[in-house]
Amino acid sequence: MSLKQTARNKKGVDPMNTQISISNKQLLRQQEKRESNARSYPRRIPLAIKKAEGVYITDVEDRTYIDCLAGAGTLALGHNHPVVIEAMEKVIHDRLPLHTLDLTTTVKEQFVDELFSSLPEGFRERSKVQFCGPTGGDAIEAALKLAKTATGRQSILTFQGGYHGATHGTMSISGNLSPKRKVQGLIPDTHFLPYPYTYRCPFGKGGEEGHQISSTYIENLLDDPESGILPPAAMIFETVQGEGGSIPAPVEWLKEMRRITKERGIPLIIDEVQTGIGRTGKMFSFEHAGIVPDAFVLSKAIGGSLPLSVVVYDESLDTWEPGAHIGTFRGNQMAMAAGTATLKHVKENLLDVHAEKLGAHLLQSLKQIQQNVPEIGDVRGRGLMIGVEMVDPSLPQNRSGSYPAHPELASQIQRECFNRGLIMEVGGRNGAVIRLLPPLILTDEQAYEVIRIFDEAVRASLKV
């Protein structure tokens, strides 16, 4: 798939509203006055959205942007995809219930059928599903409760750099220190292990040697009678750390984690909230390693743009009592209908394969830019989940040969992209990683435009 140049970012005027009656600044000021100080995205992406379609969003001043944030990975099919809209409209037209708690409906059973048919053969026959509250964080909470109930243990093994949500429990098992500083009493018996981060290897080695040391360390820790860690209830991780900086774990390391946990009877939970539904080039990201976890969590794309989250797990863990995990909105019928439509469309149109191929082209193009820009320390990713880490090459390298993070430059590049009609997010360690999470429907022509704008933004930022 080639990345060909296409027409410039289009500017549209709504024929029903040719007069701009309100500005982005006005709405942003109103939002600032009335909304919580915890709001985040408007601080970095200063616009008010009027309409959205496909990979484009248009603000109230009729400026159009390519959306490579896509609801933090939620919009697998982009904004207002026809198959999703049709599924939603059918629910309303047929006067189906919108809210059912965990009572079943034909819509729900069709969703489960489609979800289970997407699972690896052998796993689908022994799978159970728990419908959770509307966020991925709630489903992670459910997965932890499930593992603790099934094992009778309480220790949780998690990883440095991981992100699993913003609830009290999920924050406890996430690596980011900033939100924890003013929140006391986090979940005890949570143990953070080294994740294989090649560019900033915790062992100062990187590459194959780095992830082998990580595996050896973890296996030794679990077998050491004086490790200080009681037999764990579960191990949890993302196969590609999202908020941690789009860091893909090596396939061999993933296989080792499955072997290590399986041999010791430790339930393995994989967080597929951001990686699931084709994003990394497979329907589920753990399929790259040919492994099957004991449980995995889905949210974001699984609801077809609407709030929905589930835990899919091996039936051997299904030992909890009725009502062990509940949630008023776990029966979101419209989200299930939209999710079914999304799953079908991804599979029928091979969008996971498309994500893998287009992601490879984007990585190649970004690495070509990197060759002439020493401030780009690392380009990495899997499928359409890509990170570009900005560094300061004027400062000394660390022992593993990487330069210090440069968050100011990352933010400047993000602003320059935004000013040119491209929305991307920053994240990762120190906020120095520019992240690309476009819809899976991104075309090669649109991808070329993304690269062209990004290249311009980098050049402009380095002249500042």
C-alpha positions in Angstrom: 0.0 0.0 0.0 1.7 3.2 -1.2 1.4 6.5 0.6 0.4 8.9 -2.2 -0.1 12.6 -2.0 -3.7 13.7 -2.0 -5.7 16.9 -1.8 -5.1 19.3 1.0 -7.2 19.2 4.2 -10.7 20.2 3.1 -12.5 23.2 4.6 -16.3 22.9 4.7 -19.1 25.3 5.5 -22.3 24.0 6.9 -25.0 25.2 4.4 -27.5 25.3 7.3 -25.3 27.6 9.3 -23.2 29.8 7.1 -22.8 32.5 9.7 -20.4 31.6 12.5 -22.3 32.6 15.6 -19.8 31.4 18.2 -16.1 30.8 18.4 -13.9 28.1 19.8 -12.5 30.6 22.4 -16.0 31.5 23.6 -17.0 27.8 24.2 -13.6 27.0 25.7 -13.9 29.9 28.2 -17.4 28.7 29.1 -16.1 25.1 29.5 -13.3 26.3 31.8 -15.7 28.3 33.9 -18.2 25.5 34.4 -16.2 22.2 34.2 -13.9 20.5 36.6 -10.2 21.4 36.8 -9.6 17.8 36.1 -10.5 18.2 32.4 -7.5 17.4 30.2 -7.9 17.3 26.4 -9.2 20.8 25.9 -6.0 22.2 27.4 -3.9 20.6 24.6 -6.5 20.5 21.8 -8.3 23.9 22.0 -11.4 23.5 19.9 -15.1 23.0 20.1 -16.4 20.3 17.8 -19.4 21.0 15.5 -19.5 17.8 13.4 -17.5 14.8 12.6 -17.3 12.2 9.8 -14.9 9.4 9.2 -11.3 10.6 10.1 -12.3 14.2 10.0 -13.8 16.6 12.6 -14.9 20.2 12.0 -14.9 22.8 14.7 -17.4 25.6 15.3 -15.4 27.9 13.1 -15.5 25.5 10.2 -11.9 24.4 10.3 -11.4 20.7 9.5 -8.9 18.4 11.1 -7.6 14.8 10.6 -8.3 13.1 13.9 -5.4 10.8 14.9 -6.7 10.7 18.5 -10.0 9.1 17.6 -11.4 9.1 21.1 -8.2 7.7 22.6 -8.6 4.7 20.3 -12.3 4.3 20.8 -13.4 5.1 17.2 -12.2 2.1 15.3 -14.4 3.0 12.3 -14.0 6.7 12.7 -16.8 9.2 13.4 -20.4 8.4 12.5 -19.6 5.3 10.3 -22.7 4.3 8.3 -22.8 0.7 9.7 -22.7 2.0 13.3 -25.4 4.7 12.7 -27.6 2.1 11.0 -27.3 -0.3 14.0 -28.2 2.5 16.4 -31.1 3.6 14.3 -32.5 0.1 14.1 -32.5 -0.2 17.9 -34.6 3.0 18.1 -36.8 2.2 15.2 -37.7 -1.2 16.6 -38.4 0.3 20.0 -35.9 -2.1 21.6 -35.0 -1.5 25.2 -32.1 0.8 25.8 -31.4 -0.2 29.4 -31.7 -3.8 30.7 -29.3 -4.2 33.6 -28.0 -7.7 32.9 -31.3 -9.1 31.5 -30.7 -10.6 28.1 -32.1 -9.5 24.7 -31.7 -10.7 21.1 -29.3 -7.7 20.7 -27.2 -8.8 23.6 -27.1 -12.4 22.4 -26.1 -11.3 18.9 -23.3 -9.2 20.4 -22.0 -12.2 22.4 -22.2 -14.4 19.3 -20.1 -12.0 17.3 -17.6 -11.5 20.1 -17.1 -15.2 20.8 -16.8 -15.9 17.1 -13.8 -13.5 17.1 -12.0 -15.4 19.8 -9.1 -17.8 19.0 -10.3 -21.3 18.4 -10.0 -23.4 21.5 -10.6 -20.4 23.8 -14.1 -19.5 22.6 -15.4 -23.0 23.6 -14.4 -22.4 27.3 -15.0 -18.6 27.5 -17.4 -16.7 29.8 -18.1 -13.0 29.5 -18.9 -10.5 32.3 -20.6 -7.2 31.2 -19.3 -4.3 33.3 -19.9 -0.6 33.9 -19.4 1.6 30.9 -15.6 2.2 31.3 -12.6 0.0 30.8 -11.5 0.9 34.3 -14.6 -0.8 35.7 -13.8 -4.0 33.7 -10.3 -4.0 35.0 -11.6 -3.8 38.5 -13.9 -6.8 37.7 -11.0 -8.8 36.3 -9.0 -8.2 39.4 -11.9 -9.3 41.6 -12.5 -12.3 39.5 -8.8 -13.5 39.9 -8.7 -12.8 43.6 -12.0 -14.7 44.1 -10.9 -17.7 42.0 -7.4 -18.0 43.6 -8.1 -16.8 47.2 -5.0 -14.7 46.9 -4.5 -10.9 47.0 -1.1 -10.0 45.5 -1.2 -8.4 42.0 1.8 -8.3 39.6 1.7 -5.3 37.3 4.3 -3.4 35.3 6.1 -0.1 35.3 4.7 2.2 32.6 1.3 0.4 32.5 -2.0 2.3 32.5 -5.3 0.6 33.4 -7.6 3.4 34.4 -8.4 6.2 36.8 -10.5 4.5 39.4 -9.0 4.0 42.9 -8.2 0.4 42.1 -6.9 0.7 38.6 -4.8 3.7 39.5 -3.2 1.5 42.2 -1.9 -0.9 39.5 -0.9 1.8 37.0 2.6 3.2 36.8 1.9 6.9 36.4 2.9 8.6 39.7 1.3 12.0 39.2 -2.3 11.1 39.9 -1.3 9.0 42.9 0.5 11.7 44.9 -2.6 13.2 46.5 -4.7 10.0 46.8 -4.0 8.0 49.9 -4.8 4.3 50.7 -4.1 2.7 47.3 -4.6 -1.1 47.0 -1.9 -2.9 49.0 0.1 -5.9 47.7 0.6 -4.4 44.3 4.0 -5.2 42.9 5.5 -3.4 39.9 7.8 -5.3 37.5 10.1 -4.1 34.7 8.5 -3.9 31.3 10.7 -4.4 28.2 11.1 -0.8 27.1 13.9 -1.1 24.5 14.7 2.6 24.2 14.9 3.1 27.9 15.6 -0.4 29.1 15.4 -0.6 32.9 18.4 -2.9 32.8 20.4 -0.6 30.5 20.6 -3.3 27.8 17.7 -3.0 25.4 16.8 -5.3 22.5 16.7 -9.0 22.9 19.1 -9.0 25.9 16.9 -6.5 27.8 13.6 -8.5 27.5 15.5 -11.8 28.3 16.8 -10.2 31.5 13.2 -9.1 32.3 11.8 -12.6 31.9 14.7 -14.1 34.0 14.2 -11.6 36.7 10.4 -12.2 36.9 10.7 -15.9 36.9 13.4 -15.8 39.6 11.2 -13.5 41.7 8.3 -15.8 41.6 10.4 -18.8 42.6 12.4 -17.1 45.3 11.1 -18.1 48.8 12.4 -14.8 50.2 11.2 -12.5 47.4 8.8 -10.8 49.8 5.9 -11.4 47.5 3.2 -13.9 48.4 1.8 -16.1 45.6 0.0 -13.7 43.3 -3.7 -13.7 42.4 -2.9 -12.4 38.9 -0.4 -10.8 36.5 -1.8 -7.9 34.4 -0.3 -6.0 31.5 -0.8 -4.3 28.1 0.9 -6.0 25.2 1.5 -2.4 23.9 1.7 0.1 26.6 -0.6 3.0 25.5 -0.4 5.9 27.9 3.0 4.7 28.8 4.2 5.8 25.4 3.1 3.3 22.7 5.6 0.7 23.8 5.2 -2.8 22.2 6.4 -5.7 24.2 8.5 -8.2 22.2 6.6 -11.3 21.1 9.1 -13.6 22.7 8.6 -11.8 26.1 4.9 -12.2 25.8 5.3 -15.9 25.2 7.6 -16.1 28.3 5.1 -14.3 30.5 2.4 -16.8 29.4 4.7 -19.8 30.1 5.8 -18.4 33.5 2.3 -17.7 34.7 0.8 -20.9 33.4 3.5 -23.1 35.0 2.8 -21.4 38.3 -1.0 -21.3 38.2 -1.1 -17.5 38.1 -4.0 -16.1 36.1 -2.8 -13.9 33.3 -5.0 -10.8 32.6 -4.3 -8.8 29.4 -5.6 -5.3 29.1 -7.0 -5.0 25.6 -8.9 -1.8 26.2 -6.8 0.2 23.7 -5.2 -2.6 21.7 -8.3 -4.7 21.0 -10.5 -4.9 17.9 -7.8 -4.8 15.2 -5.8 -1.8 16.4 -2.4 -3.6 16.5 -2.9 -5.6 13.3 -4.7 -8.6 14.9 -8.2 -8.7 16.3 -6.7 -9.0 19.8 -3.1 -8.0 20.4 -2.1 -11.1 22.3 -2.6 -13.1 19.0 0.7 -11.7 17.7 2.4 -14.1 20.2 0.1 -17.0 19.6 -0.9 -17.0 23.3 -4.2 -17.1 25.1 -4.6 -15.3 28.5 -6.8 -16.5 31.3 -8.8 -13.2 31.0 -8.7 -10.1 28.9 -10.5 -6.8 29.1 -12.2 -5.0 26.3 -13.7 -1.5 26.1 -13.3 1.6 23.9 -13.8 0.2 20.3 -15.9 -2.8 21.5 -18.9 -0.4 21.9 -18.7 1.0 18.4 -18.2 4.5 19.9 -20.6 4.1 22.8 -19.8 3.2 26.4 -19.3 -0.6 26.9 -16.8 -2.8 28.6 -16.5 -6.6 29.2 -14.2 -9.2 30.7 -13.7 -12.4 28.7 -12.3 -15.2 30.7 -11.7 -18.9 31.0 -14.6 -20.7 32.6 -12.3 -22.2 35.3 -12.2 -18.7 36.9 -16.0 -18.5 37.1 -16.3 -19.1 40.8 -17.8 -15.9 42.0 -21.2 -15.5 43.5 -24.3 -13.8 41.8 -23.9 -10.0 42.1 -20.1 -10.2 42.8 -19.7 -7.5 40.1 -22.6 -5.3 39.1 -23.2 -2.0 37.3 -26.4 -0.1 36.4 -25.3 0.5 32.8 -23.9 -2.9 32.0 -27.0 -3.5 29.8 -26.3 -0.7 27.3 -28.2 -2.2 24.3 -27.4 0.5 21.8 -23.7 0.1 22.5 -24.0 -3.7 22.0 -25.7 -3.1 18.6 -23.0 -0.7 17.6 -20.4 -3.0 18.9 -21.7 -5.9 16.9 -21.8 -3.8 13.7 -18.2 -2.7 14.4 -16.9 -6.2 15.0 -18.5 -7.5 11.8 -17.2 -4.6 9.7 -13.6 -5.0 11.0 -13.6 -8.7 10.2 -15.5 -8.5 6.9 -13.2 -5.8 5.6 -10.0 -7.1 7.1 -9.3 -3.9 8.9 -6.9 -5.6 11.2 -4.8 -6.6 8.2 -5.1 -3.0 6.9 -4.0 -1.7 10.2 -0.9 -3.9 10.2 0.1 -2.9 6.6 -0.6 0.8 6.9 1.0 0.9 10.4 4.2 -0.5 8.9 4.2 2.2 6.2 3.7 4.9 8.8 6.5 3.6 10.9 8.8 3.5 7.9 7.9 7.0 6.9 8.5 8.3 10.5 11.8 6.5 10.7 12.8 8.3 7.4 12.1 11.6 9.1 14.0 10.4 12.2 17.2 10.0 10.1 17.5 13.8 9.7 16.1 14.7 13.1 18.3 13.8 16.1 15.6 15.1 18.4 13.5 12.0 17.5 14.9 9.5 19.8 12.7 6.5 19.0 9.9 5.5 16.6 7.9 2.5 17.6 4.5 0.8 17.6 2.4 -2.1 16.4 -0.3 -1.6 13.8 -2.0 1.7 14.1 -0.7 2.4 17.6 2.5 4.4 17.1 4.7 6.5 19.3 7.4 9.1 18.4 9.6 9.9 21.4 11.2 13.3 21.4 14.6 13.8 23.1 17.2 16.5 23.8 20.4 15.4 22.0 22.3 18.4 23.5 22.3 16.7 26.9 24.3 13.6 27.9 23.1 10.1 27.0 22.3 7.7 29.8 24.0 4.3 30.2 21.7 2.6 27.6 22.5 5.3 25.0 19.3 7.2 25.1 18.9 11.0 25.5 16.8 12.8 28.1 13.1 13.3 27.2 12.1 16.6 25.7 8.4 17.1 26.6 8.5 20.8 25.6 9.4 19.9 22.0 6.7 17.2 21.9 4.1 19.7 23.0 5.3 22.3 20.5 5.1 19.7 17.6 1.6 18.8 18.7 0.6 22.5 18.6 2.2 22.9 15.2 0.3 19.8 13.9 -2.9 21.1 15.3 -2.4 24.5 13.6 -2.0 22.6 10.3 -5.1 20.5 10.7 -3.9 17.4 12.4 -4.9 16.2 15.9 -2.5 14.0 17.8 -1.9 13.4 21.5 1.2 13.4 23.7 1.9 10.9 26.4 4.5 8.5 27.6 7.3 9.1 30.1 7.5 12.8 30.9 4.9 13.6 28.2 7.5 13.4 25.5 5.9 10.9 23.2 3.7 12.0 20.3 1.1 9.3 19.8 -0.8 8.3 16.7 -4.1 6.4 17.2 -6.1 7.0 14.0 -9.3 5.2 13.0 -8.7 1.8 11.3 -10.3 3.2 8.2 -7.5 5.6 7.6 -6.5 5.4 3.9 -3.1 5.5 2.4 -3.8 9.0 1.0 -4.8 10.3 4.4 -1.8 8.6 6.0 0.4 10.5 3.5 -1.2 13.7 4.6 -0.6 12.8 8.3 3.1 12.3 7.6 3.4 15.4 5.5 1.9 17.6 8.2 3.9 15.9 10.9 7.1 16.5 9.0 6.2 20.2 8.5 5.4 20.5 12.2 8.7 19.0 13.3 10.7 21.4 11.0 8.7 24.4 12.2 9.2 23.4 15.9 12.9 23.1 15.5 13.1 26.6 14.2 11.3 28.1 17.2 
